Amino acid sequence: MTIVAIDKNGDVIGFIRSLTYGYTTLFICELLVIEQKRDAGIGNELINHLHKKYPYTRIDLLATKHSSKILRKTRI
């Protein structure tokens, strides 16, 4: 599943791409937000939207040292 974040001008400002194997695990493959919109909660909104689609599914992802600092701010 891919969810795209679009601003009020219709420009793509971020997206999240995930895979699921049934209803047990959902794996986030990519989460990208354009640099100008970072720290605005876009990534958090994308993850929350995905979580609402699959509320009873465990979400897994791999993170780099840099992205793990960012993901600690995420509230799901």
C-alpha positions as CSV (number, residue, x, y, z in Angstrom):
1,M,0.0,0.0,0.0
2,T,1.2,3.5,-0.8
3,I,-0.2,6.6,0.8
4,V,0.7,10.0,-0.6
5,A,0.7,13.3,1.2
6,I,-0.4,16.2,-1.0
7,D,-0.4,19.9,0.1
8,K,-3.3,22.3,-0.7
9,N,-1.6,23.2,-4.0
10,G,-1.7,19.6,-5.2
11,D,2.0,19.1,-4.8
12,V,3.3,15.8,-3.4
13,I,5.1,16.5,-0.1
14,G,5.7,12.9,1.1
15,F,4.7,9.3,0.9
16,I,4.8,6.0,2.8
17,R,5.0,2.6,1.1
18,S,4.3,-0.6,3.0
19,L,3.7,-4.3,2.5
20,T,1.6,-6.6,4.6
21,Y,1.4,-10.4,4.8
22,G,-2.2,-10.9,5.9
23,Y,-3.2,-9.3,9.1
24,T,-0.2,-10.1,11.3
25,T,2.6,-7.8,10.3
26,L,2.8,-4.6,8.2
27,F,6.3,-3.6,7.1
28,I,7.1,0.0,6.3
29,C,9.4,0.0,3.2
30,E,9.8,3.7,2.7
31,L,8.8,6.9,4.4
32,L,9.8,10.1,2.7
33,V,8.9,13.8,3.3
34,I,10.4,16.6,1.2
35,E,13.0,18.6,3.1
36,Q,11.0,21.8,3.2
37,K,8.1,20.1,5.0
38,R,10.1,18.1,7.6
39,D,9.3,18.7,11.2
40,A,5.8,19.6,10.3
41,G,4.3,16.3,11.4
42,I,3.8,14.9,7.8
43,G,5.6,11.6,8.5
44,N,3.7,11.2,11.7
45,E,0.4,11.7,9.9
46,L,1.3,9.2,7.2
47,I,2.2,6.6,9.9
48,N,-1.0,7.3,11.8
49,H,-3.1,7.0,8.6
50,L,-1.5,3.7,7.8
51,H,-2.1,2.5,11.4
52,K,-5.8,3.4,11.1
53,K,-6.1,1.3,8.0
54,Y,-4.6,-1.7,9.8
55,P,-5.3,-1.1,13.5
56,Y,-4.7,-4.7,14.7
57,T,-1.5,-5.3,12.7
58,R,2.0,-5.0,14.1
59,I,4.1,-2.4,12.2
60,D,7.7,-3.2,11.6
61,L,10.4,-1.1,9.9
62,L,14.2,-0.8,9.7
63,A,15.7,2.5,10.6
64,T,19.1,4.1,10.1
65,K,20.9,5.9,12.9
66,H,19.6,9.3,11.6
67,S,16.0,8.1,11.0
68,S,15.7,6.4,14.3
69,K,16.1,9.8,16.0
70,I,13.2,11.2,13.9
71,L,11.0,8.2,14.5
72,R,11.3,8.5,18.3
73,K,9.1,11.6,17.9
74,T,6.3,9.6,16.2
75,R,3.2,9.0,18.3
76,I,1.2,5.9,17.3
